[in-house]
Amino acid sequence: MINSPSGPGLLFPKGGWENDESAEEAAVREAIEEAGVRGDLMDFIGYYEFKSKTHQDDCCPEGLCKAAMYALLVKEELELWPEQSTRTRSWLTMSEAVESCRHKWMEEALKDFSAWLAKM
């Protein structure tokens, strides 16, 4: 998980995807940019809706967004990464991660990931 410069609690790397990339490619890119980790995308965990203060506009005044979450098997921790000056990565147990989540929807994603992991 990573910290956020905008407030307390921890988050998963996330962000929008570019027009020339898939959601899977965006997930891999965001993991590198925000957390400084590389690995193999294992599986799709699910879609999670949330409100974004930064994505409110005339077309969507509620700022509703949908995150596509994936399981990533981390194979490399980078010493240098694009957002390391504003983000710190943390390795946590599942229970620590649930307690540290900044957003409720991320807790739900963790529970779904835990269920996926139990089937592996």
BATOR-957957 format. One line per field, with one value per residue (C-alpha): residue in one letter; x negated, y, z negated. Coordinates in Angstrom, 2 decimals. Layout:
code	A / ...
x	X / ...
y	Y / ...
z	Z / ...
This chain:
code	M / I / N / S / P / S / G / P / G / L / L / F / P / K / G / G / W / E / N / D / E / S / A / E / E / A / A / V / R / E / A / I / E / E / A / G / V / R / G / D / L / M / D / F / I / G / Y / Y / E / F / K / S / K / T / H / Q / D / D / C / C / P / E / G / L / C / K / A / A / M / Y / A / L / L / V / K / E / E / L / E / L / W / P / E / Q / S / T / R / T / R / S / W / L / T / M / S / E / A / V / E / S / C / R / H / K / W / M / E / E / A / L / K / D / F / S / A / W / L / A / K / M
x	0.00 / -1.06 / -0.51 / 1.21 / -0.13 / 3.47 / 4.39 / 4.14 / 4.56 / 3.12 / 4.22 / 3.64 / 1.93 / 4.68 / 5.37 / 6.93 / 5.86 / 4.68 / 6.61 / 3.89 / 3.75 / 6.00 / 7.11 / 4.58 / 1.74 / 2.80 / 2.74 / -0.82 / -1.90 / -0.30 / -2.02 / -5.36 / -4.67 / -3.06 / -4.49 / -7.70 / -6.93 / -6.93 / -5.36 / -2.86 / 0.83 / 2.48 / 6.22 / 9.04 / 10.48 / 13.44 / 14.85 / 15.33 / 17.22 / 16.10 / 16.50 / 13.61 / 13.30 / 10.86 / 13.14 / 16.28 / 17.45 / 20.63 / 21.07 / 20.62 / 21.18 / 21.10 / 17.59 / 18.44 / 15.57 / 15.05 / 11.76 / 10.75 / 8.66 / 6.17 / 3.98 / 0.32 / -2.42 / -5.26 / -8.61 / -10.70 / -10.87 / -12.42 / -14.95 / -13.85 / -10.36 / -8.46 / -6.44 / -8.88 / -9.25 / -5.54 / -4.70 / -6.00 / -5.17 / -4.31 / -4.12 / -1.36 / 0.46 / 4.03 / 5.48 / 3.07 / 4.03 / 7.76 / 7.20 / 5.05 / 7.35 / 8.32 / 11.49 / 14.24 / 14.25 / 10.61 / 11.49 / 14.04 / 11.40 / 9.07 / 11.79 / 12.40 / 8.65 / 8.44 / 11.23 / 9.44 / 6.16 / 7.82 / 8.81 / 5.23
y	0.00 / 3.61 / 6.83 / 9.84 / 13.37 / 14.61 / 12.98 / 10.15 / 6.45 / 4.18 / 3.51 / 1.13 / 2.50 / 3.69 / 6.21 / 6.74 / 4.99 / 6.63 / 6.30 / 4.07 / 1.54 / -1.09 / -1.11 / -3.90 / -1.86 / 1.13 / -0.99 / -2.11 / 1.47 / 2.90 / 0.27 / 1.36 / 5.11 / 5.28 / 2.32 / 1.56 / -2.13 / -4.38 / -7.76 / -9.97 / -9.15 / -12.29 / -11.76 / -9.22 / -8.77 / -6.54 / -3.09 / -0.66 / 2.63 / 5.68 / 9.45 / 11.61 / 15.25 / 15.84 / 14.38 / 16.41 / 18.35 / 19.45 / 15.99 / 14.21 / 16.60 / 13.65 / 12.75 / 9.06 / 6.86 / 3.14 / 1.43 / -1.86 / -3.72 / -6.48 / -8.86 / -8.15 / -10.65 / -8.28 / -9.48 / -6.33 / -3.34 / -0.38 / 1.78 / 4.79 / 5.43 / 8.43 / 9.37 / 8.39 / 12.01 / 12.13 / 8.48 / 5.77 / 2.10 / -0.11 / -3.90 / -4.99 / -8.07 / -8.38 / -7.23 / -4.27 / -3.31 / -3.38 / -1.20 / 1.24 / 1.68 / 5.26 / 4.36 / 1.83 / 0.64 / -0.35 / -2.44 / -4.24 / -4.80 / -6.26 / -8.65 / -9.76 / -10.15 / -12.25 / -14.51 / -14.78 / -15.61 / -18.36 / -20.11 / -20.11
z	0.00 / 0.37 / -1.52 / -0.01 / -0.19 / -0.50 / -3.82 / -6.33 / -5.72 / -3.07 / 0.49 / 3.36 / 6.44 / 8.76 / 11.44 / 14.81 / 17.93 / 21.10 / 24.38 / 25.84 / 22.98 / 21.43 / 17.79 / 17.20 / 18.69 / 16.59 / 13.41 / 14.12 / 14.92 / 11.77 / 9.60 / 11.02 / 10.85 / 7.41 / 5.47 / 7.30 / 7.80 / 10.86 / 11.23 / 12.99 / 13.12 / 11.81 / 11.96 / 12.04 / 8.52 / 9.33 / 10.04 / 7.15 / 7.32 / 5.39 / 5.34 / 6.47 / 5.51 / 8.36 / 11.07 / 10.43 / 13.46 / 15.26 / 16.78 / 13.45 / 10.51 / 8.07 / 9.20 / 9.49 / 10.63 / 11.07 / 10.20 / 11.79 / 9.20 / 10.01 / 8.04 / 8.74 / 7.92 / 7.02 / 8.34 / 8.01 / 5.67 / 7.45 / 5.66 / 7.71 / 9.04 / 10.43 / 7.31 / 4.57 / 3.43 / 2.47 / 1.75 / -0.56 / -0.06 / -3.04 / -3.27 / -5.65 / -6.82 / -5.60 / -8.94 / -9.11 / -5.57 / -6.34 / -9.42 / -7.45 / -4.43 / -3.82 / -1.93 / -2.61 / 1.01 / 0.65 / -2.41 / -0.23 / 2.45 / -0.20 / -1.38 / 2.21 / 2.75 / -0.41 / 0.90 / 4.27 / 2.51 / 0.43 / 3.70 / 5.01
